Amino acid sequence: MPTRIMAAIRSVCVYCGSGEGQNPAYAHAARVVGRALAAAGLRLVYGGGNLGLMGIVARTVIDEGGTVIGIIPQFLSEREHMLHDVHEMIVTDNMHQRKMMMFDRADAFVALPGGVGTLEELIEMMTWYQLGQHSKPIVLANINGFWAPLLSLLEHMRAESFIREGFDVSYRVADTAEDVVPLVTGEHRTSATAGPA
């Protein structure tokens, strides 16, 4: 596999739900992450909606004086109530364009709690890392153990040799929202769990 060189982190793509979920801790985490991104001077790249955790993290970054880039496909612009207050809004023709543009605009990826769309975006970034297509940090915000079933599945895949040496999946696990940005920037590598690089 190619040598992975860590680039400077300027923009962070946050994947998360267009709903808030059942646990108030998820919305709280979105606010904490939004404040931390703004305080660190990191641009938020996200799905462009104004609903759920997506809307919370984006509005928090804006309220805290940070920069937000929204990327949304045309067919979702009304369903997810496109957030017009962002600094840059890009409307794509389809989901494939949206995901590729989010990838291109981001230097790191964070997964807050969310549904199958969040999971699909996260897994795609893990797969691309595994195949040597990028070396950008991936952080799972494991708020109240939300990602524990996925982490167990990844360990099961390793145990069954479907994730093999030389083709591993690299990620970091933040057990609190406060750990997310330090893990993204590499300032907090030792206190959170990480999948093998």
Buried (B, 14 or more C-beta within 10 A) or exposed (E): EEEEEEEEBEBBBBBBBBBBBEEEBBBEBBBBBBBBBBEBEBBBBBBBBBBBBBBBBBBBBBEBEBBBBBBBBEEBBEEBBBBEEBEEBBBBEEBEBBBEBBBEBBBBBBBBBBEEBBBEBBBBBBEBBBEEEBBBBBBBBBBBEBBEEBBEEBEEEBEEEEBEEEEBBBBBBBBBBBBBBBBBBEEBEEEBEBBEE
